Amino acid sequence: MTAVELRDVTLRDGLQLTGKVLPTARKVEIARELLRLGVPSLEIGSMARPDLVPAMSGTLDVVAALTPEELSRCWIWVATPRHVERAIAAGAVNVQYCFSASDAHNRANIGRSTEASLEAMPAAVELVRAAGGRIQLCIATSFTCPFEGAVAPERVLAIANDPRAAGAEDVVVCDTLGQATPAEVAHLVGRVRRETPPRRIVFHGHDTWGQGVANSLAAVNAGAQVVDGSLGGLGGCPFAPGASGNTATEDLVFGTRPDWLTPGRLAGLVALGEGLLAELGEPNRSKAAQGARSRATAFPWTIASAPVRGTSRGGDHPACA
C-alpha cells in the first residue's frame, strides 16, 4: 500500500453531533495528546455558527491556546472568506474551505448555493496566501446527497477543475453519508487524480454502512495521500440526515500501520478515545479499540493491562512512547 497520512477530525467532525460542549481546555488537552502520540495532523474546530452547531463554540479560543508549531499541524473548517479572516486573526494558518457538490445539501449546511460558495473561494484563497497559510478545497456529498440522491462524478470533477478553486493545495473528497462502496471510491478518487490539477488528495469517509476502512484503503490505492478519521468513530453531519460517525482513527492506523505507530501509541489512542467517549456518553464504534482490549496477549497490538476507565490520558499507559 502507498504510504498514507492520517488526519484526526475528532475535534471538528467528531464532536458535531454530540449533545455535550467540551470546555476549551479539554479540547486543547485532546489536541496536544493526539499530536504527542504522533498523529500528523488534526482538525481542531469549525467556524460554523455556535447557535447552529453548539459543539463548535470556542474554536477560536482553541486556536489561541495552541502554539504556532502546533497550529502548523492543525486545520479549521471554514465556508466563507469571513470565516477565513476570523480564523487567521486568531492564529490559524491552515483552513479547509468546504462546500457541497449538491446544491440542496449546500443550502442546508451553509445557507447558499454551491455556485455561490465557489464564487467566493478566490477571496478565501487570497486571504490564506497573504497569511502564508494553506487552503484545501473540500467537496462534501461527493457521492450521495441526503436530499438529491446520487451525485455524478462529473459534478465533482467540474468543481475540482474550476479555475476559482485553483489556489487550493489539496482536494478533499467526502463520502458525507458513508453510502459509497470501495469500487465507487476507487473510481472517483482515480478520476480526480488523473483528470484534475495535481494536488494532494484527501479522502474523508464515514462508516454508516460499515465500509469506512475499506473505502479509505480503496481511496489510498487509487491515489489519495491522506485519510480522515475520528476517535471511536465519533461524528456525523447535523445537516445531513443519515450521516453517522466517521471512520475510526484507531481502525485506520491499525490497518495502514504508519511509520510513527507503535503498540504503545495505539494503546494511547485507544485510551484517549475510550475516555472521551465515556465523557460524552457516546458508543465506541472502533473495532480496533475492541480488539486491543482482547485477551490475545501474545499479539503485540493488544493491551495487556486492565482497561482504562474514565480517563483519556493515553500517556499514562506504560507502553506509550
N, C-alpha and C positions, 0 to 999 in steps of 0.2 A: 504494500500500500504506500502511496505517496505520503510524505511527511505532512502532517496536518496540525494546525494550531487550534486550540480550544479558546473560545471566549465565553466566560461565565456571565449569564444575564440575570442571575438571581435577584439583584437589587433593582432591576427595572422590570423586565417582563415577568420575572418570578413573583414579584410582590403585587402585581397589578390587581389580581382578583381577590386578594386576602382581605379579610374584614378588620385586620388589626394594623395600625400605623406604627411602624418601628421608630423609636427615637433616633435622632441624628447620630448620637454617639454609638448606638448599636449598629447602625448601617456602616459607620466608619470602621468599627471593630471587625465586622464581617469582611469588608473590602480588604482591610490590611491582612487578615488571616488568609484569605484567598490568594493574595499576592505573595505572602510569605510561604505558602505551600507550593508555589511555583506556577500558578495559573498565569498564562502570559498576558491576558487582557480581560477586562471586565466592562460590562455596562453597569453604571452606578446610579442611574436615575433618568428621569424624563422631565421635559418641560411642559408636559400635559397639565391642564388646569387642575389644581388640587381639589376643587369642588366637584369635579367630574371623576377624578382618579385620586382619592384621598391618600392612598399608599405612596404616591409620588411627592407628597408635600415634603419640604425640607431638602429637595435635591440640591439647591444652590448652597445650602449650609453644609452638605456633604462635600461638595466641591471645595468650598472654602477651607474645610478642615484637613484636606489632603495636601501632601507636599507636591511640588512640581514634578518630581521624579515619579511619584505615584500616579499623578494625573496623566502622565505621558502614556500610561498603560490603560487608561480608563476612557469610556465613551458615554456620551449623553445623547438621549433620543430627542430630536427636535423635528418640528414640522413647518416652521416658518422662519424667515430671516430675523424676525423679532426674537424668537426663541434663541437663535444663534447669538444675537447681540447680548442677551442677558447671560447666557451660559459662558461666553468668553469674558464678559466683565467680571464674572465670579472666579475665573481662573481656569476654566475648561479649555482644552486645546483640540480635542477630538469629538466630532459630532456625527451622529447618524441621522441624515435627513431622510425622513420616511414619509411615503405616501403609498396609496394602494393602486394596483393595476386596474381594479374595478371602481367605477365612479360611485356605485352605491355604498361600498364599504368606506371609501374615502370620505364621503359626505357624513356617514355615521361616525367615523373615527376622528376626522379632522375638521369637518364642517365646511368642506369646499369640494369642488370637482378635482379630478385627477389633473386635468389640464391647468387649473389654477395653481395647483401645487408645483407642477413642472415649470410653469411660467415664472414662479418666484425663486426657483432654485439658483439661477445665476447670482442673484443678490446674496444668497446664503453662501455660495462659493467664494465670492469676493470678500465677505466678512471673515471667513475662516482663513483664507490666504493672507489677508492683511495681518492676522494674528499669528501667522506661522504654524497653523494647525493643520489637521486632516479632516476631510469630509467624506462620508460614504453615501452612496445612493442606495437607499433601502426600498425595495419593491415588495410591499405586503400583498397578500392574496395573489401570489404568482401562479397558483394552481387552481384554487377554487375560491369563490366568494360566497358568504352565507346568504346573500340576497339575490345574486345573479347566477350562481351555479359555476360551471366550469369556465376557466379563463384560458383563452387561446394562447399558446406560446408566442405567437406573433405579436400579441399585445405587450408582453414583457420585453420582447426583443426591440420593439419600436421605442419603448421608454428608454431602454439601455443604450440605444443608438441615437437618441435625440440630442442634438448639439447643446441644448440647455443643460444637460447632465454631464457635459464633457469634463467639468472640473473635479468630478469625484474620483478618488483614488481606488475605491473598492465599489463593487456592486453586491448588495445583499439580496439573495433570492429567498423569499419567505414562503414556507408552507404554513400559512397562518392558522389554518383549521386542522392541520395534521391529517388530511384526507388523501394526500398523494401516495403513490406507490413507488418503490425503488426504480422501476423502469421509467416512470414519468419523471422522476427527479433526475435520473441519469440523462434522459433525453433533453430536458430543458437546460440543465447546467452545461451539458456538452455544447448545445447550440449557443448559449451565452458566451462560452469560451471561444468558440470558433467564429461567431458571426457578429460580435460586438467589440469595441475597442479593448486593447489589452489592459486588464485591471485585475487586481486580486478579487477572487470570487469567495463570498461568504455564504454558507447555507444556514438558514435559520429554520429549524424544524420543530414541530410539536408531535406528541406521542399519542394523540387522541385515538387512533386506530391501531396502536401498537407497532407502528412502523418507524418510530423516531430514529433508532440506531441504524436500522437497515437503510433508511433514506439518507442519513448522514454519510454512511460509508459509500453509498451509491454516488452521492454528490462529490465526495473526495476522489473516487476513482474516475469521475467524469471531468475533474479539473478544479474543484473547489479547494482552496487552501486553508479555510477557516470554517469551523462549525460552532454553532451556539448551543449552550446547554444551561440548565439551572439545577441547583442542588435539590435532590429528591424528586426531580420532575415537576417542581413548583411552577405555577404560572398559567397564563392564558390572556386573551384579549377581552376586556369588558365590553367592547363594541362589536364583537364577532360571535354571535350565538353558535354554540357547538365547539368553540375552541377551548381545549383543555390544556393541561400542563405542557411545558417544554420537554424536550428530550433531556433526560437526567445527565448532569455533568459527570456523576460517578460512572454511569454506564458508558459514556463517550470516552472517558480517559482509560477505562479498563479495556475497552475494545480497540482503541487506537495506540495505546501504550507510548505516549510521547516520551522523549528522552528525559524529561525532568521528573517523570513519575516513578516513585519507589513504593514498595508496600506500605512504608510508614506514611508517605504523603497521601496515598489512597485512604489509609486509616484516618488521617486527619480530615480529609474531605468528608468521609462518611460521618465522623463525629460532628463536624460542623453542620452538616445537613440535618442530622438527627436532632441536634439541639435547637436549630432554627425552626424546624417543622413542629417540634413539640411545643415550642413557644407560641407558634401561630395557630396551633390546633389543626394542622393540615396533615394529610396522609403522606407517607413516604412511598413514592412510586418507583424508586430506583431498584432494579433487580440486582445490580452490582452491590449496593449497600446491603441488601438482604443476603447475598452470597458471602459478603465479607464477614457477616456475623454467624456463618455456618460453623459446624464442628469439624470440618475437614482441615484439621490443624497442620497436616503435612503440606498443604498448599500454601505457598508463601504469601498469597494475597488475602488470606483470611486473617481476622483479628483474633488473636489467641486470648486476649484479656477479656474481662467481663464487659458487657455492654455499657457504654457511657450513657447515662440518663440525665436529662435536664441540663446539659452543658453543650456548648459549641466549641469549646477550646480544644481544637484538634492538636495543638501543640503540646498538650498535657500527655498525649499518648507517648509511651516510652520509645516507640519506634520512629517517631516523626523526625524528619531531617530536612 
